[in-house]
């Protein structure tokens, strides 16, 4: 099982989502920004590193919003989704195909990675 972290960043009533690049598994599906926890890293350190690499932002990491285990055909992930705020920077598309701020009501308009479905249900329920 692979340890993966992601972040839920809110700006008023909207949260940040990212579209996976065409050259990766689950290409062009939407997801929360994040990635794999490297050896010797805490989950929080991994999250901060991934957000710097992928969006060029610095985070203030908060508490855990939710944890999910999902089995894809090629990988099983244990995803920890943290609440966080942007401490510095404006999100930039360094790795993703696109990035958007959406409201929970707009979730059905996007095709998300299957591992995020449980999280999205919780967000829609408010």
N, CA, C and O atoms as CSV, one atom per row, in Angstrom:
chain,resi,resn,atom,element,x,y,z
A,1,UNK,N,N,0.848,-1.189,0.000
A,1,UNK,CA,C,0.000,0.000,0.000
A,1,UNK,C,C,0.890,1.248,0.000
A,1,UNK,O,O,1.888,1.322,0.717
A,2,UNK,N,N,0.504,2.213,-0.816
A,2,UNK,CA,C,1.282,3.442,-0.955
A,2,UNK,C,C,0.636,4.553,-0.124
A,2,UNK,O,O,-0.567,4.798,-0.217
A,3,UNK,N,N,1.460,5.218,0.688
A,3,UNK,CA,C,0.979,6.363,1.477
A,3,UNK,C,C,0.951,7.601,0.594
A,3,UNK,O,O,1.966,7.994,0.018
A,4,UNK,N,N,-0.223,8.208,0.496
A,4,UNK,CA,C,-0.405,9.391,-0.333
A,4,UNK,C,C,-1.066,10.470,0.520
A,4,UNK,O,O,-1.924,10.185,1.355
A,5,UNK,N,N,-0.646,11.717,0.292
A,5,UNK,CA,C,-1.245,12.849,0.989
A,5,UNK,C,C,-1.831,13.805,-0.045
A,5,UNK,O,O,-1.358,13.890,-1.179
A,6,UNK,N,N,-2.854,14.510,0.367
A,6,UNK,CA,C,-3.455,15.534,-0.485
A,6,UNK,C,C,-3.986,16.633,0.417
A,6,UNK,O,O,-4.053,16.484,1.637
A,7,UNK,N,N,-4.365,17.747,-0.216
A,7,UNK,CA,C,-4.758,18.902,0.576
A,7,UNK,C,C,-6.078,19.488,0.088
A,7,UNK,O,O,-6.361,19.544,-1.109
A,8,UNK,N,N,-6.862,19.916,1.053
A,8,UNK,CA,C,-8.123,20.604,0.804
A,8,UNK,C,C,-7.891,22.066,1.163
A,8,UNK,O,O,-7.804,22.429,2.336
A,9,UNK,N,N,-7.790,22.906,0.117
A,9,UNK,CA,C,-7.535,24.338,0.305
A,9,UNK,C,C,-8.797,25.103,-0.068
A,9,UNK,O,O,-9.287,24.993,-1.192
A,10,UNK,N,N,-9.317,25.868,0.866
A,10,UNK,CA,C,-10.520,26.670,0.625
A,10,UNK,C,C,-10.168,28.133,0.380
A,10,UNK,O,O,-9.230,28.667,0.971
A,11,UNK,N,N,-10.928,28.764,-0.495
A,11,UNK,CA,C,-10.902,30.210,-0.673
A,11,UNK,C,C,-12.362,30.642,-0.618
A,11,UNK,O,O,-13.089,30.516,-1.603
A,12,UNK,N,N,-12.783,31.146,0.518
A,12,UNK,CA,C,-14.195,31.447,0.803
A,12,UNK,C,C,-15.023,30.176,0.603
A,12,UNK,O,O,-14.844,29.214,1.350
A,13,UNK,N,N,-15.942,30.145,-0.404
A,13,UNK,CA,C,-16.806,28.969,-0.577
A,13,UNK,C,C,-16.296,28.006,-1.643
A,13,UNK,O,O,-17.006,27.070,-2.010
A,14,UNK,N,N,-15.074,28.217,-2.151
A,14,UNK,CA,C,-14.527,27.358,-3.205
A,14,UNK,C,C,-13.274,26.640,-2.733
A,14,UNK,O,O,-12.528,27.153,-1.900
A,15,UNK,N,N,-13.049,25.435,-3.279
A,15,UNK,CA,C,-11.837,24.689,-2.958
A,15,UNK,C,C,-11.069,24.377,-4.241
A,15,UNK,O,O,-11.632,24.370,-5.336
A,16,UNK,N,N,-9.770,24.120,-4.078
A,16,UNK,CA,C,-8.867,23.939,-5.212
A,16,UNK,C,C,-8.840,22.494,-5.687
A,16,UNK,O,O,-8.691,21.566,-4.892
A,17,UNK,N,N,-8.987,22.318,-7.010
A,17,UNK,CA,C,-8.822,20.999,-7.619
A,17,UNK,C,C,-7.824,21.124,-8.773
A,17,UNK,O,O,-7.650,22.199,-9.346
A,18,UNK,N,N,-7.174,20.005,-9.101
A,18,UNK,CA,C,-6.158,19.982,-10.148
A,18,UNK,C,C,-6.451,18.841,-11.117
A,18,UNK,O,O,-6.890,17.764,-10.713
A,19,UNK,N,N,-6.200,19.094,-12.406
A,19,UNK,CA,C,-6.415,18.071,-13.429
A,19,UNK,C,C,-5.091,17.384,-13.735
A,19,UNK,O,O,-4.102,18.032,-14.077
A,20,UNK,N,N,-5.091,16.051,-13.606
A,20,UNK,CA,C,-3.864,15.281,-13.812
A,20,UNK,C,C,-3.327,15.471,-15.226
A,20,UNK,O,O,-4.099,15.627,-16.172
A,21,UNK,N,N,-1.991,15.457,-15.371
A,21,UNK,CA,C,-1.404,15.615,-16.705
A,21,UNK,C,C,-1.674,14.396,-17.602
A,21,UNK,O,O,-2.009,13.315,-17.118
A,22,UNK,N,N,-1.522,14.593,-18.892
A,22,UNK,CA,C,-1.816,13.523,-19.858
A,22,UNK,C,C,-0.841,12.361,-19.780
A,22,UNK,O,O,-1.174,11.256,-20.207
A,23,UNK,N,N,0.357,12.581,-19.245
A,23,UNK,CA,C,1.386,11.533,-19.233
A,23,UNK,C,C,1.393,10.684,-17.963
A,23,UNK,O,O,2.316,9.895,-17.764
A,24,UNK,N,N,0.388,10.825,-17.101
A,24,UNK,CA,C,0.345,10.050,-15.853
A,24,UNK,C,C,-0.876,9.146,-15.832
A,24,UNK,O,O,-1.821,9.343,-16.595
A,25,UNK,N,N,-0.846,8.138,-14.938
A,25,UNK,CA,C,-2.009,7.271,-14.742
A,25,UNK,C,C,-3.210,8.141,-14.389
A,25,UNK,O,O,-3.054,9.183,-13.753
A,26,UNK,N,N,-4.387,7.729,-14.790
A,26,UNK,CA,C,-5.632,8.486,-14.561
A,26,UNK,C,C,-5.530,9.900,-15.164
A,26,UNK,O,O,-5.941,10.892,-14.563
A,27,UNK,N,N,-4.968,9.940,-16.371
A,27,UNK,CA,C,-4.756,11.201,-17.091
A,27,UNK,C,C,-6.051,11.989,-17.236
A,27,UNK,O,O,-7.108,11.433,-17.537
A,28,UNK,N,N,-5.944,13.284,-17.016
A,28,UNK,CA,C,-7.013,14.271,-17.176
A,28,UNK,C,C,-8.167,14.150,-16.185
A,28,UNK,O,O,-9.147,14.888,-16.286
A,29,UNK,N,N,-8.059,13.225,-15.227
A,29,UNK,CA,C,-9.056,13.211,-14.146
A,29,UNK,C,C,-8.674,14.303,-13.146
A,29,UNK,O,O,-7.513,14.704,-13.058
A,30,UNK,N,N,-9.664,14.771,-12.400
A,30,UNK,CA,C,-9.441,15.827,-11.410
A,30,UNK,C,C,-9.124,15.211,-10.061
A,30,UNK,O,O,-9.552,14.096,-9.763
A,31,UNK,N,N,-8.375,15.935,-9.248
A,31,UNK,CA,C,-7.945,15.442,-7.940
A,31,UNK,C,C,-7.596,16.626,-7.043
A,31,UNK,O,O,-7.587,17.779,-7.473
A,32,UNK,N,N,-7.309,16.301,-5.786
A,32,UNK,CA,C,-6.753,17.279,-4.850
A,32,UNK,C,C,-5.241,17.231,-5.025
A,32,UNK,O,O,-4.685,16.160,-5.269
A,33,UNK,N,N,-4.580,18.354,-4.906
A,33,UNK,CA,C,-3.126,18.368,-5.076
A,33,UNK,C,C,-2.462,17.583,-3.951
A,33,UNK,O,O,-2.927,17.588,-2.811
A,34,UNK,N,N,-1.369,16.911,-4.292
A,34,UNK,CA,C,-0.645,16.111,-3.314
A,34,UNK,C,C,0.217,15.088,-4.015
A,34,UNK,O,O,0.547,15.240,-5.192
A,35,UNK,N,N,0.582,14.041,-3.289
A,35,UNK,CA,C,1.412,13.005,-3.885
A,35,UNK,C,C,1.890,12.009,-2.855
A,35,UNK,O,O,1.412,11.979,-1.721
A,36,UNK,N,N,2.843,11.194,-3.270
A,36,UNK,CA,C,3.359,10.119,-2.423
A,36,UNK,C,C,4.246,10.661,-1.311
A,36,UNK,O,O,4.974,11.637,-1.489
A,37,UNK,N,N,4.165,10.000,-0.159
A,37,UNK,CA,C,5.048,10.312,0.968
A,37,UNK,C,C,6.363,9.569,0.718
A,37,UNK,O,O,6.380,8.347,0.570
A,38,UNK,N,N,7.459,10.323,0.674
A,38,UNK,CA,C,8.782,9.721,0.446
A,38,UNK,C,C,9.338,9.160,1.757
A,38,UNK,O,O,8.925,9.564,2.843
A,39,UNK,N,N,10.272,8.234,1.637
A,39,UNK,CA,C,10.921,7.624,2.802
A,39,UNK,C,C,11.553,8.710,3.673
A,39,UNK,O,O,12.269,9.572,3.164
A,40,UNK,N,N,11.295,8.674,4.977
A,40,UNK,CA,C,11.877,9.629,5.908
A,40,UNK,C,C,11.099,10.925,6.062
A,40,UNK,O,O,11.492,11.797,6.838
A,41,UNK,N,N,10.000,11.061,5.331
A,41,UNK,CA,C,9.175,12.271,5.415
A,41,UNK,C,C,7.953,12.030,6.288
A,41,UNK,O,O,7.423,10.920,6.331
A,42,UNK,N,N,7.509,13.068,6.982
A,42,UNK,CA,C,6.192,12.992,7.617
A,42,UNK,C,C,5.164,13.308,6.532
A,42,UNK,O,O,5.517,13.803,5.461
A,43,UNK,N,N,3.905,13.022,6.809
A,43,UNK,CA,C,2.845,13.335,5.851
A,43,UNK,C,C,2.782,14.837,5.594
A,43,UNK,O,O,2.592,15.273,4.458
A,44,UNK,N,N,2.941,15.618,6.647
A,44,UNK,CA,C,2.906,17.075,6.504
A,44,UNK,C,C,4.059,17.577,5.638
A,44,UNK,O,O,3.865,18.455,4.797
A,45,UNK,N,N,5.266,17.021,5.839
A,45,UNK,CA,C,6.418,17.419,5.029
A,45,UNK,C,C,6.195,17.068,3.558
A,45,UNK,O,O,6.538,17.846,2.669
A,46,UNK,N,N,5.621,15.899,3.310
A,46,UNK,CA,C,5.339,15.476,1.932
A,46,UNK,C,C,4.353,16.441,1.274
A,46,UNK,O,O,4.520,16.818,0.114
A,47,UNK,N,N,3.347,16.826,2.013
A,47,UNK,CA,C,2.332,17.745,1.492
A,47,UNK,C,C,2.944,19.097,1.128
A,47,UNK,O,O,2.665,19.651,0.065
A,48,UNK,N,N,3.770,19.612,2.012
A,48,UNK,CA,C,4.428,20.901,1.775
A,48,UNK,C,C,5.331,20.809,0.538
A,48,UNK,O,O,5.332,21.710,-0.301
A,49,UNK,N,N,6.095,19.721,0.431
A,49,UNK,CA,C,6.994,19.526,-0.723
A,49,UNK,C,C,6.199,19.427,-2.022
A,49,UNK,O,O,6.528,20.092,-3.004
A,50,UNK,N,N,5.156,18.599,-2.032
A,50,UNK,CA,C,4.360,18.408,-3.239
A,50,UNK,C,C,3.703,19.712,-3.699
A,50,UNK,O,O,3.672,19.997,-4.896
A,51,UNK,N,N,3.184,20.494,-2.773
A,51,UNK,CA,C,2.518,21.750,-3.149
A,51,UNK,C,C,3.516,22.768,-3.688
A,51,UNK,O,O,3.183,23.571,-4.559
A,52,UNK,N,N,4.743,22.731,-3.166
A,52,UNK,CA,C,5.799,23.612,-3.687
A,52,UNK,C,C,6.168,23.175,-5.107
A,52,UNK,O,O,6.288,24.009,-6.004
A,53,UNK,N,N,6.346,21.858,-5.307
A,53,UNK,CA,C,6.740,21.333,-6.615
A,53,UNK,C,C,5.641,21.513,-7.670
A,53,UNK,O,O,5.924,21.868,-8.814
A,54,UNK,N,N,4.399,21.269,-7.281
A,54,UNK,CA,C,3.309,21.231,-8.253
A,54,UNK,C,C,2.602,22.560,-8.468
A,54,UNK,O,O,2.102,22.819,-9.563
A,55,UNK,N,N,2.550,23.417,-7.437
A,55,UNK,CA,C,1.798,24.677,-7.541
A,55,UNK,C,C,2.608,25.918,-7.189
A,55,UNK,O,O,2.142,27.042,-7.379
A,56,UNK,N,N,3.835,25.717,-6.671
A,56,UNK,CA,C,4.696,26.815,-6.214
A,56,UNK,C,C,4.026,27.651,-5.115
A,56,UNK,O,O,4.059,28.882,-5.137
A,57,UNK,N,N,3.416,26.940,-4.151
A,57,UNK,CA,C,2.824,27.618,-2.994
A,57,UNK,C,C,3.397,27.022,-1.707
A,57,UNK,O,O,3.827,25.869,-1.669
A,58,UNK,N,N,3.388,27.847,-0.653
A,58,UNK,CA,C,3.757,27.381,0.686
A,58,UNK,C,C,2.459,27.207,1.473
A,58,UNK,O,O,1.532,28.007,1.347
A,59,UNK,N,N,2.407,26.155,2.282
A,59,UNK,CA,C,1.185,25.832,3.028
A,59,UNK,C,C,1.334,26.018,4.525
A,59,UNK,O,O,2.425,25.890,5.079
A,60,UNK,N,N,0.218,26.321,5.167
A,60,UNK,CA,C,0.049,26.131,6.604
A,60,UNK,C,C,-0.866,24.925,6.721
A,60,UNK,O,O,-2.066,25.020,6.460
A,61,UNK,N,N,-0.298,23.784,7.116
A,61,UNK,CA,C,-1.056,22.536,7.172
A,61,UNK,C,C,-1.871,22.484,8.456
A,61,UNK,O,O,-1.359,22.744,9.545
A,62,UNK,N,N,-3.143,22.146,8.310
A,62,UNK,CA,C,-4.054,22.035,9.445
A,62,UNK,C,C,-4.279,20.583,9.839
A,62,UNK,O,O,-3.372,19.753,9.767
A,63,UNK,N,N,-5.507,20.296,10.257
A,63,UNK,CA,C,-5.847,18.950,10.717
A,63,UNK,C,C,-6.234,18.044,9.546
A,63,UNK,O,O,-6.360,18.493,8.407
A,64,UNK,N,N,-6.418,16.762,9.855
A,64,UNK,CA,C,-6.829,15.786,8.842
A,64,UNK,C,C,-8.331,15.926,8.604
A,64,UNK,O,O,-9.123,15.883,9.545
A,65,UNK,N,N,-8.714,16.093,7.347
A,65,UNK,CA,C,-10.124,16.178,6.970
A,65,UNK,C,C,-10.714,14.774,6.863
A,65,UNK,O,O,-11.842,14.537,7.295
A,66,UNK,N,N,-9.943,13.834,6.279
A,66,UNK,CA,C,-10.462,12.495,6.041
A,66,UNK,C,C,-9.344,11.576,5.560
A,66,UNK,O,O,-8.361,12.026,4.972
A,67,UNK,N,N,-9.511,10.279,5.821
A,67,UNK,CA,C,-8.588,9.267,5.292
A,67,UNK,C,C,-9.378,8.242,4.499
A,67,UNK,O,O,-10.489,7.868,4.875
A,68,UNK,N,N,-8.785,7.786,3.381
A,68,UNK,CA,C,-9.463,6.850,2.488
A,68,UNK,C,C,-8.453,5.818,1.993
A,68,UNK,O,O,-7.309,6.162,1.696
A,69,UNK,N,N,-8.868,4.560,1.903
A,69,UNK,CA,C,-8.067,3.539,1.235
A,69,UNK,C,C,-8.798,3.190,-0.053
A,69,UNK,O,O,-9.996,2.904,-0.038
A,70,UNK,N,N,-8.066,3.215,-1.176
A,70,UNK,CA,C,-8.697,2.898,-2.459
A,70,UNK,C,C,-7.788,1.984,-3.274
A,70,UNK,O,O,-6.580,2.201,-3.370
A,71,UNK,N,N,-8.403,0.953,-3.860
A,71,UNK,CA,C,-7.663,0.028,-4.721
A,71,UNK,C,C,-7.919,0.373,-6.175
A,71,UNK,O,O,-9.036,0.228,-6.673
A,72,UNK,N,N,-6.874,0.831,-6.853
A,72,UNK,CA,C,-6.906,1.012,-8.304
A,72,UNK,C,C,-6.392,-0.283,-8.918
A,72,UNK,O,O,-5.808,-1.101,-8.207
A,73,UNK,N,N,-6.592,-0.494,-10.218
A,73,UNK,CA,C,-6.066,-1.718,-10.844
A,73,UNK,C,C,-4.543,-1.857,-10.699
A,73,UNK,O,O,-4.028,-2.973,-10.622
A,74,UNK,N,N,-3.824,-0.728,-10.663
A,74,UNK,CA,C,-2.360,-0.769,-10.646
A,74,UNK,C,C,-1.735,-0.439,-9.296
A,74,UNK,O,O,-0.531,-0.623,-9.121
A,75,UNK,N,N,-2.529,0.048,-8.333
A,75,UNK,CA,C,-1.949,0.518,-7.075
A,75,UNK,C,C,-3.041,0.623,-6.002
A,75,UNK,O,O,-4.192,0.935,-6.309
A,76,UNK,N,N,-2.673,0.361,-4.750
A,76,UNK,CA,C,-3.574,0.606,-3.628
A,76,UNK,C,C,-3.007,1.770,-2.831
A,76,UNK,O,O,-1.839,1.762,-2.444
A,77,UNK,N,N,-3.851,2.775,-2.589
A,77,UNK,CA,C,-3.371,3.969,-1.886
A,77,UNK,C,C,-4.097,4.171,-0.564
A,77,UNK,O,O,-5.290,3.899,-0.439
A,78,UNK,N,N,-3.348,4.654,0.416
A,78,UNK,CA,C,-3.922,5.134,1.673
A,78,UNK,C,C,-3.773,6.642,1.606
A,78,UNK,O,O,-2.681,7.177,1.795
A,79,UNK,N,N,-4.882,7.327,1.335
A,79,UNK,CA,C,-4.880,8.769,1.131
A,79,UNK,C,C,-5.288,9.484,2.407
A,79,UNK,O,O,-6.342,9.209,2.979
A,80,UNK,N,N,-4.438,10.406,2.844
A,80,UNK,CA,C,-4.757,11.279,3.966
A,80,UNK,C,C,-4.952,12.676,3.400
A,80,UNK,O,O,-4.028,13.260,2.834
A,81,UNK,N,N,-6.163,13.209,3.556
A,81,UNK,CA,C,-6.479,14.545,3.061
A,81,UNK,C,C,-6.456,15.521,4.228
A,81,UNK,O,O,-7.204,15.371,5.193
A,82,UNK,N,N,-5.585,16.524,4.127
A,82,UNK,CA,C,-5.441,17.534,5.168
A,82,UNK,C,C,-6.165,18.819,4.783
A,82,UNK,O,O,-6.277,19.150,3.603
A,83,UNK,N,N,-6.651,19.532,5.784
A,83,UNK,CA,C,-7.077,20.915,5.596
A,83,UNK,C,C,-5.808,21.762,5.622
A,83,UNK,O,O,-4.877,21.465,6.371
A,84,UNK,N,N,-5.768,22.809,4.810
A,84,UNK,CA,C,-4.611,23.699,4.818
A,84,UNK,C,C,-4.995,25.040,4.212
A,84,UNK,O,O,-6.009,25.171,3.527
A,85,UNK,N,N,-4.155,26.028,4.484
A,85,UNK,CA,C,-4.322,27.339,3.871
A,85,UNK,C,C,-3.021,27.701,3.168
A,85,UNK,O,O,-1.949,27.215,3.527
A,86,UNK,N,N,-3.130,28.550,2.175
A,86,UNK,CA,C,-1.945,29.004,1.454
A,86,UNK,C,C,-1.264,30.085,2.294
A,86,UNK,O,O,-1.855,31.123,2.590
A,87,UNK,N,N,-0.019,29.823,2.668
A,87,UNK,CA,C,0.747,30.781,3.466
A,87,UNK,C,C,1.436,31.791,2.557
A,87,UNK,O,O,1.636,32.947,2.929
A,88,UNK,N,N,1.794,31.333,1.359
A,88,UNK,CA,C,2.536,32.192,0.452
A,88,UNK,C,C,2.383,31.688,-0.972
A,88,UNK,O,O,2.428,30.483,-1.220
A,89,UNK,N,N,2.201,32.621,-1.918
A,89,UNK,CA,C,2.145,32.277,-3.332
A,89,UNK,C,C,0.732,32.179,-3.874
A,89,UNK,O,O,-0.250,32.164,-3.131
A,90,UNK,N,N,0.666,32.112,-5.197
A,90,UNK,CA,C,-0.595,31.920,-5.916
A,90,UNK,C,C,-0.429,30.638,-6.720
A,90,UNK,O,O,0.564,30.485,-7.432
A,91,UNK,N,N,-1.394,29.702,-6.620
A,91,UNK,CA,C,-1.237,28.424,-7.330
A,91,UNK,C,C,-0.941,28.605,-8.824
A,91,UNK,O,O,-1.606,29.370,-9.522
A,92,UNK,N,N,0.079,27.876,-9.288
A,92,UNK,CA,C,0.479,27.890,-10.694
A,92,UNK,C,C,0.454,26.470,-11.236
A,92,UNK,O,O,0.664,25.510,-10.495
A,93,UNK,N,N,0.196,26.341,-12.540
A,93,UNK,CA,C,0.166,25.025,-13.190
A,93,UNK,C,C,1.580,24.604,-13.570
A,93,UNK,O,O,1.996,24.806,-14.711
A,94,UNK,N,N,2.320,24.026,-12.637
A,94,UNK,CA,C,3.674,23.571,-12.933
A,94,UNK,C,C,3.677,22.133,-13.449
A,94,UNK,O,O,4.527,21.768,-14.262
A,95,UNK,N,N,2.739,21.322,-12.985
A,95,UNK,CA,C,2.681,19.911,-13.398
A,95,UNK,C,C,1.317,19.506,-13.940
A,95,UNK,O,O,1.224,18.596,-14.764
A,96,UNK,N,N,0.280,20.159,-13.495
A,96,UNK,CA,C,-1.078,19.751,-13.864
A,96,UNK,C,C,-1.498,20.319,-15.214
A,96,UNK,O,O,-0.943,21.306,-15.698
A,97,UNK,N,N,-2.496,19.664,-15.805
A,97,UNK,CA,C,-3.067,20.140,-17.059
A,97,UNK,C,C,-3.882,21.413,-16.827
A,97,UNK,O,O,-3.906,22.309,-17.671
A,98,UNK,N,N,-4.557,21.483,-15.659
A,98,UNK,CA,C,-5.372,22.650,-15.321
A,98,UNK,C,C,-5.582,22.684,-13.806
A,98,UNK,O,O,-5.445,21.662,-13.133
A,99,UNK,N,N,-5.911,23.850,-13.280
A,99,UNK,CA,C,-6.309,23.989,-11.877
A,99,UNK,C,C,-7.537,24.888,-11.822
A,99,UNK,O,O,-7.661,25.827,-12.607
A,100,UNK,N,N,-8.445,24.597,-10.891
A,100,UNK,CA,C,-9.677,25.376,-10.769
A,100,UNK,C,C,-10.092,25.491,-9.314
A,100,UNK,O,O,-9.751,24.644,-8.488
A,101,UNK,N,N,-10.832,26.549,-9.008
A,101,UNK,CA,C,-11.496,26.711,-7.715
A,101,UNK,C,C,-12.969,26.427,-7.971
A,101,UNK,O,O,-13.592,27.080,-8.809
A,102,UNK,N,N,-13.531,25.458,-7.255
A,102,UNK,CA,C,-14.941,25.114,-7.452
A,102,UNK,C,C,-15.691,25.073,-6.119
A,102,UNK,O,O,-15.083,24.949,-5.056
A,103,UNK,N,N,-17.018,25.179,-6.193
A,103,UNK,CA,C,-17.863,25.023,-5.003
A,103,UNK,C,C,-18.264,23.552,-4.906
A,103,UNK,O,O,-18.198,22.831,-5.901
A,104,UNK,N,N,-18.678,23.099,-3.728
A,104,UNK,CA,C,-19.157,21.715,-3.618
A,104,UNK,C,C,-20.290,21.410,-4.603
A,104,UNK,O,O,-20.393,20.283,-5.089
A,105,UNK,N,N,-21.129,22.383,-4.900
A,105,UNK,CA,C,-22.237,22.159,-5.839
A,105,UNK,C,C,-21.748,21.873,-7.260
A,105,UNK,O,O,-22.470,21.274,-8.057
A,106,UNK,N,N,-20.528,22.298,-7.575
A,106,UNK,CA,C,-19.978,22.087,-8.929
A,106,UNK,C,C,-19.266,20.741,-9.093
A,106,UNK,O,O,-18.842,20.408,-10.199
A,107,UNK,N,N,-19.127,19.969,-8.030
A,107,UNK,CA,C,-18.418,18.685,-8.077
A,107,UNK,C,C,-18.915,17.782,-9.220
A,107,UNK,O,O,-18.086,17.193,-9.913
A,108,UNK,N,N,-20.235,17.649,-9.444
A,108,UNK,CA,C,-20.696,16.748,-10.518
A,108,UNK,C,C,-20.239,17.154,-11.926
A,108,UNK,O,O,-20.320,16.342,-12.847
A,109,UNK,N,N,-19.766,18.379,-12.111
A,109,UNK,CA,C,-19.327,18.841,-13.431
A,109,UNK,C,C,-17.925,18.352,-13.803
A,109,UNK,O,O,-17.459,18.607,-14.914
A,110,UNK,N,N,-17.259,17.661,-12.897
A,110,UNK,CA,C,-15.875,17.240,-13.117
A,110,UNK,C,C,-15.727,15.741,-12.916
A,110,UNK,O,O,-16.397,15.151,-12.068
A,111,UNK,N,N,-14.839,15.122,-13.706
A,111,UNK,CA,C,-14.527,13.701,-13.557
A,111,UNK,C,C,-13.323,13.574,-12.639
A,111,UNK,O,O,-12.203,13.918,-13.017
A,112,UNK,N,N,-13.562,13.074,-11.423
A,112,UNK,CA,C,-12.506,12.938,-10.418
A,112,UNK,C,C,-11.926,11.530,-10.399
A,112,UNK,O,O,-12.548,10.585,-10.884
A,113,UNK,N,N,-10.734,11.400,-9.837
A,113,UNK,CA,C,-10.141,10.091,-9.588
A,113,UNK,C,C,-11.087,9.307,-8.682
A,113,UNK,O,O,-11.635,9.870,-7.734
A,114,UNK,N,N,-11.289,8.019,-8.957
A,114,UNK,CA,C,-12.219,7.211,-8.145
A,114,UNK,C,C,-11.898,7.226,-6.651
A,114,UNK,O,O,-12.811,7.144,-5.828
A,115,UNK,N,N,-10.632,7.328,-6.289
A,115,UNK,CA,C,-10.238,7.346,-4.883
A,115,UNK,C,C,-10.739,8.554,-4.118
A,115,UNK,O,O,-10.733,8.560,-2.887
A,116,UNK,N,N,-11.176,9.583,-4.846
A,116,UNK,CA,C,-11.659,10.811,-4.204
A,116,UNK,C,C,-13.171,10.824,-3.979
A,116,UNK,O,O,-13.690,11.740,-3.341
A,117,UNK,N,N,-13.883,9.819,-4.494
A,117,UNK,CA,C,-15.355,9.837,-4.455
A,117,UNK,C,C,-15.933,9.990,-3.040
A,117,UNK,O,O,-16.868,10.760,-2.820
A,118,UNK,N,N,-15.364,9.246,-2.091
A,118,UNK,CA,C,-15.859,9.295,-0.713
A,118,UNK,C,C,-15.676,10.700,-0.113
A,118,UNK,O,O,-16.544,11.200,0.601
A,119,UNK,N,N,-14.541,11.315,-0.416
A,119,UNK,CA,C,-14.245,12.671,0.058
A,119,UNK,C,C,-15.244,13.656,-0.556
A,119,UNK,O,O,-15.783,14.520,0.135
A,120,UNK,N,N,-15.479,13.513,-1.853
A,120,UNK,CA,C,-16.388,14.421,-2.562
A,120,UNK,C,C,-17.809,14.314,-2.016
A,120,UNK,O,O,-18.513,15.317,-1.902
A,121,UNK,N,N,-18.227,13.096,-1.679
A,121,UNK,CA,C,-19.561,12.921,-1.059
A,121,UNK,C,C,-19.658,13.702,0.239
A,121,UNK,O,O,-20.658,14.371,0.498
A,122,UNK,N,N,-18.616,13.615,1.050
A,122,UNK,CA,C,-18.593,14.329,2.328
A,122,UNK,C,C,-18.635,15.839,2.095
A,122,UNK,O,O,-19.330,16.551,2.821
A,123,UNK,N,N,-17.913,16.333,1.109
A,123,UNK,CA,C,-17.915,17.767,0.802
A,123,UNK,C,C,-19.291,18.229,0.316
A,123,UNK,O,O,-19.741,19.316,0.680
A,124,UNK,N,N,-19.955,17.420,-0.496
A,124,UNK,CA,C,-21.285,17.783,-1.016
A,124,UNK,C,C,-22.320,17.822,0.112
A,124,UNK,O,O,-23.228,18.654,0.109
A,125,UNK,N,N,-22.166,16.909,1.073
A,125,UNK,CA,C,-23.107,16.871,2.199
A,125,UNK,C,C,-22.915,18.066,3.115
A,125,UNK,O,O,-23.826,18.449,3.849
A,126,UNK,N,N,-21.728,18.655,3.070
A,126,UNK,CA,C,-21.427,19.836,3.859
A,126,UNK,C,C,-21.251,19.519,5.302
A,126,UNK,O,O,-20.991,20.417,6.104
